Amino acid sequence: MEVGTKSYCMICKKIISTCDVHECQIKRQVLTDPILVGIVDRLYNFGLEPVMAIYSVNSVGTASDMYHPSIIIQLSTQIKCRILGELPAGWTYGWKDGEVFSLDFNDWCTYIDISEAMTRINTVIKEFEAYLDTRDVESTRAVILLATG
């Protein structure tokens, strides 16, 4: 399935088209699917700046009628701890060389209908946004400062 990724500015909180003249720093832009903007904004507020946030609903193996939802959020800052604590079911930290470089969701279930898979993606996004809303922004920023400074 093709996903519609766009360049999104985390400062002015808008999608940037290729013909827009944009004044914000390019390093504050993230390649994202528009339905993930809520997660991107919340992570940016924590100081965990994503560089990419995409979802996919891939066909499973050779079965073109079986779909497996997943989300990958790659972070610009690598941290040596589980900065957000225990993640919700299905979410994991992506580790590389002892540092967290991404937040990943892989569904445990496959779906026979693309609309069911998309409904699941939307539900997971809303649940993760709600989870992020339970995290303390200032405490998370302080831990990031200590872990990266």
LINNORMO-V598125 format. One record per run of one state. SS is the DSSP state (hx for helix, st for strand, lp for the rest). FROM is the first residue (numbers start at 1). LEN is the number of residues. If there is no record, write none. Layout:
SS,FROM,LEN / SS,FROM,LEN
This chain:
lp,1,4 / st,5,5 / lp,10,4 / st,14,3 / lp,17,9 / hx,26,3 / st,29,5 / hx,34,13 / lp,47,3 / st,50,11 / lp,61,2 / st,63,17 / lp,80,11 / st,91,6 / lp,97,2 / st,99,8 / lp,107,4 / st,111,1 / lp,112,2 / hx,114,20 / lp,134,3 / hx,137,12 / lp,149,1
